[in-house]
Amino acid sequence: MRDPYTVLGVDKKASQDDIKKAYRKLAKELHPDLNPGDEVIEQRFKEVSTAYNTLSDTVARAKYDRGETNPDGSPRYDDAFHRAYSSGGAAGGARDDSGGNFEDLFSDLFGRAKADPRRGPGPRGGGGGQRGGRVKGRDVQYTLQVTFAEAARGVRRRISLYDGKSLDVTIPPGTEDGQTLRLRSQGMPGLGGGTAGDAYVTVQVQDDAMFRRKGKDVYLTIPVTLDEAVLGGKIKVPTIDGRVTVTIPPGSNTGSMLRLKGKGVAGQRGGGRGDQIVELEVVLPERPDDELRSFLQGWALRHRYDVRKKAGLE
């Protein structure tokens, strides 16, 4: 955690009233009820609350100012270790200058695990390994929204971290909806010289008006006219890389599919890109004119065919 004075934006000589005013202002802006679903704001709110807890208590504030505690109010391991052993106590029953047992002190510092002065404190559940009093910082969670094309092609996006800083995140090509990226050492700072936690960024891919994805393949439904379907022709078709020219075979029908090799998305484990599948949808004119009606009436009399019987619907 950062310096609590910095978090609240006050001077180290600030009065208790100034600290309270700064906290109230920030808490009002950052309260989770006013920012539902925003995990960055939630982390900032927690940090501000922890800073206020440290500075609003005159005793806790004095200890922090003397360097006896960490910014979050927890005892500093190096200071506690020095005080515990400078009193001349033995390893099994050493006491700090406040009269507390050294083993209990470590228990307070690192959870339920008891301390062995020869090995250092044991691991705390869910907190990862600890050596020499080092405690790994907590992991943080973020959510990042990208478009379908950005996820397919890959993109760099900037996110705001819990401490107000920003970080550029690389979204690799082929990223899927709900996929989580791990950013090492971008979480909460550790205690006692421990490594920082990690940041986990869950990517949310927005639905696209045209494209659908199945694995590495991209699907697109494209409307074609009656004459294009019957006679064939060339049309422009959008892909995630831009428009390409596609040839429609004569006699195509609704549901006919064309495959564009290598126009899909990249796989997360290599193997090249998938394909784009273009599904044709024959669309009649909004208002068929008399010429088309007359032609079809004559044509239908000479070319009867039963599509429903073939499909087993009669």
C-alpha positions in Angstrom: 0.0 0.0 0.0 1.1 3.6 -0.7 1.9 6.2 2.0 -1.5 7.0 3.7 -0.8 10.7 3.6 -0.4 10.5 -0.2 -3.5 8.3 -0.6 -5.6 10.9 1.2 -3.8 13.9 -0.4 -2.9 15.6 2.9 0.3 16.9 4.4 2.1 14.9 7.2 1.3 17.8 9.5 -2.4 17.8 8.7 -4.8 18.0 11.6 -7.3 15.3 12.4 -10.1 17.5 11.0 -8.2 17.9 7.7 -7.7 14.1 7.5 -11.4 13.5 8.2 -12.5 16.1 5.5 -10.1 14.5 2.9 -11.4 11.1 3.7 -15.1 12.1 3.4 -14.5 13.8 0.1 -12.8 10.8 -1.4 -15.1 8.2 0.1 -18.1 10.1 -1.4 -16.5 10.0 -4.8 -15.3 6.4 -4.6 -18.0 4.6 -2.7 -18.9 1.3 -4.5 -22.6 2.0 -4.3 -22.0 5.0 -6.6 -19.7 3.0 -8.9 -21.3 -0.5 -9.2 -19.2 -3.0 -11.0 -16.1 -0.8 -11.2 -13.3 -2.9 -9.6 -10.7 -0.2 -10.0 -12.8 2.3 -8.0 -13.5 -0.4 -5.4 -9.8 -1.0 -4.9 -9.2 2.8 -4.6 -12.0 3.0 -2.0 -10.4 0.2 0.0 -7.1 1.9 -0.1 -8.5 5.2 1.0 -10.4 3.5 3.9 -7.3 1.7 5.1 -5.3 5.0 5.0 -8.0 6.7 7.0 -8.0 3.9 9.6 -4.3 4.4 10.0 -4.3 8.2 10.3 -7.6 8.8 12.2 -6.3 6.9 15.2 -3.7 9.1 16.9 -1.8 6.2 18.4 -1.7 4.3 15.1 -0.7 7.5 13.3 2.1 8.1 15.8 3.4 4.6 15.3 3.4 4.9 11.5 5.2 8.3 11.8 7.9 6.7 13.9 8.3 3.9 11.3 7.0 1.2 13.6 4.1 0.1 11.3 3.4 -0.3 7.6 1.1 2.1 5.7 -1.8 -0.2 6.4 -1.2 -0.1 10.2 0.3 -3.6 10.4 3.5 -3.9 12.4 6.7 -3.7 10.4 8.4 -7.1 10.5 12.0 -5.7 10.6 11.1 -3.3 13.4 9.2 -6.0 15.4 12.1 -8.5 14.9 14.6 -5.9 16.2 12.6 -5.0 19.2 11.8 -8.6 20.1 15.5 -9.8 20.1 17.0 -6.6 21.4 15.2 -7.3 24.7 17.5 -10.3 25.2 14.8 -13.0 25.1 15.4 -16.5 23.8 14.0 -17.7 20.5 11.2 -19.8 22.1 9.9 -17.1 24.5 11.3 -13.8 23.3 9.1 -10.8 24.2 8.9 -7.4 22.5 9.1 -4.1 24.4 5.3 -4.1 24.9 5.5 -7.4 26.9 4.0 -9.5 24.1 5.3 -13.0 23.2 7.4 -13.0 20.1 5.5 -16.1 18.8 2.2 -14.3 19.2 3.6 -11.2 17.4 4.4 -13.3 14.4 0.9 -14.8 14.6 -0.6 -11.4 14.5 1.7 -10.4 11.6 1.1 -13.5 9.4 -2.2 -15.0 10.3 -2.7 -18.3 12.2 0.6 -19.8 11.3 3.1 -19.8 14.2 6.6 -18.5 13.8 9.8 -20.5 14.1 12.7 -18.0 14.5 15.0 -20.4 12.8 12.9 -20.7 9.7 10.8 -17.6 9.7 7.0 -17.4 9.8 5.1 -20.1 8.1 2.8 -19.6 5.1 -0.6 -18.0 5.6 -3.6 -19.7 3.9 -4.1 -18.2 0.5 -1.3 -15.8 0.8 1.5 -17.8 -0.9 4.9 -18.7 0.6 6.8 -16.3 2.9 10.4 -16.3 3.8 12.2 -14.1 6.3 8.9 -12.2 7.1 8.3 -11.3 3.5 4.6 -11.4 2.6 3.4 -11.4 -1.0 1.0 -8.6 -1.8 -2.6 -9.3 -2.7 -3.7 -10.0 -6.2 -6.2 -7.5 -7.9 -8.8 -8.1 -10.5 -9.7 -5.9 -13.4 -12.2 -6.1 -16.3 -11.5 -4.8 -19.8 -13.9 -4.5 -22.7 -12.7 -4.8 -26.3 -14.5 -5.0 -29.6 -14.8 -8.3 -31.6 -12.2 -7.0 -34.1 -9.7 -5.9 -31.4 -9.9 -9.4 -29.7 -9.5 -11.1 -33.1 -6.5 -9.0 -34.3 -5.0 -8.2 -31.0 -4.7 -4.7 -29.5 -2.9 -2.7 -26.8 -5.3 -1.0 -24.3 -4.6 1.2 -21.3 -6.1 0.4 -17.9 -6.2 2.4 -14.7 -4.7 0.6 -11.7 -6.0 0.7 -8.1 -3.3 3.3 -7.1 -4.2 5.7 -9.8 -1.4 4.8 -12.2 -2.1 3.5 -15.7 -0.7 0.5 -17.5 -0.7 -0.6 -21.2 -2.0 -4.2 -21.6 -1.4 -6.3 -24.7 -4.4 -8.2 -25.7 -3.0 -11.1 -27.9 -4.7 -12.0 -31.2 -7.4 -14.5 -30.8 -8.4 -13.6 -27.3 -11.7 -15.1 -26.3 -14.6 -13.6 -24.3 -14.0 -14.2 -20.6 -10.3 -15.0 -21.0 -8.1 -13.8 -18.1 -4.6 -12.3 -18.6 -2.1 -12.4 -15.8 0.1 -9.3 -15.2 2.9 -10.3 -12.9 3.8 -8.1 -9.9 1.1 -5.5 -10.8 -1.0 -6.1 -7.8 -0.8 -4.8 -4.2 2.7 -4.3 -2.8 4.1 -6.9 -0.5 5.0 -6.5 3.2 8.4 -6.8 4.7 10.1 -6.7 1.3 7.8 -9.3 -0.2 7.0 -9.4 -3.9 3.9 -7.6 -5.2 0.8 -9.5 -6.0 -0.4 -10.1 -9.6 -3.1 -8.3 -11.6 -5.7 -10.4 -13.4 -7.4 -8.8 -16.3 -10.6 -10.5 -17.5 -11.4 -9.6 -21.1 -15.0 -9.1 -22.2 -15.5 -9.2 -25.9 -18.4 -7.2 -27.2 -20.9 -8.7 -29.5 -20.5 -7.7 -33.1 -23.3 -6.8 -35.5 -21.9 -8.9 -38.3 -19.3 -11.4 -37.1 -19.8 -14.5 -35.0 -17.1 -16.8 -33.7 -16.8 -20.5 -33.3 -13.4 -21.6 -32.2 -10.9 -20.1 -34.6 -13.5 -19.6 -37.4 -15.5 -16.5 -38.0 -19.0 -16.6 -39.4 -20.8 -14.0 -41.4 -24.2 -13.9 -43.1 -24.2 -11.8 -46.2 -27.4 -10.9 -48.2 -27.4 -11.4 -52.0 -29.9 -10.5 -54.7 -32.0 -12.9 -56.7 -30.0 -12.4 -59.8 -26.6 -12.8 -57.9 -27.9 -16.1 -56.5 -29.2 -17.4 -59.8 -26.5 -16.1 -62.2 -23.6 -15.9 -59.8 -21.2 -12.9 -59.6 -18.6 -11.1 -57.5 -19.4 -9.1 -54.4 -17.4 -7.4 -51.7 -17.4 -9.1 -48.3 -16.1 -7.7 -45.0 -13.5 -9.6 -43.0 -11.7 -8.7 -39.8 -8.8 -7.6 -42.0 -10.9 -5.5 -44.3 -13.1 -6.1 -47.4 -12.3 -8.8 -50.0 -13.8 -9.8 -53.3 -15.8 -13.1 -53.2 -17.2 -15.1 -56.2 -20.7 -16.4 -55.8 -21.3 -19.6 -57.8 -24.3 -19.6 -60.1 -27.3 -21.3 -58.6 -26.5 -20.4 -55.0 -29.2 -20.5 -52.4 -30.0 -19.3 -48.9 -27.7 -21.3 -46.6 -25.0 -21.8 -49.1 -21.6 -21.3 -47.5 -18.3 -20.1 -48.9 -15.0 -20.6 -47.1 -12.3 -17.9 -47.0 -9.1 -19.7 -45.9 -7.0 -18.0 -43.3 -9.5 -15.2 -42.6 -10.5 -16.3 -39.2 -8.7 -15.6 -35.9 -5.4 -16.8 -34.5 -5.3 -19.7 -32.2 -4.1 -19.2 -28.6 -1.7 -22.1 -29.0 -0.4 -21.5 -32.5 -1.5 -23.5 -35.5 -2.3 -20.6 -37.7 -5.5 -18.7 -38.3 -8.9 -20.2 -38.8 -11.3 -19.5 -41.7 -14.1 -17.2 -42.4 -17.4 -18.9 -43.3 -19.7 -16.7 -45.4 -23.3 -17.8 -45.4 -25.5 -16.5 -48.2 -29.0 -15.2 -47.7 -31.1 -14.6 -50.8 -33.2 -11.5 -50.4 -36.0 -10.5 -52.8 -36.8 -7.0 -53.7 -38.9 -5.1 -51.1 -41.6 -4.6 -53.7 -41.4 -7.0 -56.7 -42.5 -5.1 -59.9 -45.0 -6.3 -62.5 -42.2 -7.4 -64.8 -40.7 -9.8 -62.2 -44.2 -11.1 -61.3 -45.1 -11.7 -65.0 -41.8 -13.5 -65.6 -42.1 -15.8 -62.6 -45.7 -16.7 -63.3 -44.8 -17.9 -66.8 -41.6 -19.6 -65.5 -43.5 -21.3 -62.7 -46.0 -22.8 -65.1 -43.2 -24.4 -67.1 -40.9 -25.4 -64.2 -42.8 -26.9 -61.3 -40.6 -28.1 -58.4 -41.7 -29.1 -54.8 -39.2 -27.8 -52.2 -41.3 -28.9 -49.2 -41.8 -32.5 -50.4 -38.0 -32.8 -50.8 -37.5 -31.5 -47.3 -40.0 -34.1 -45.9 -42.6 -31.5 -45.0 -45.5 -33.0 -47.0 
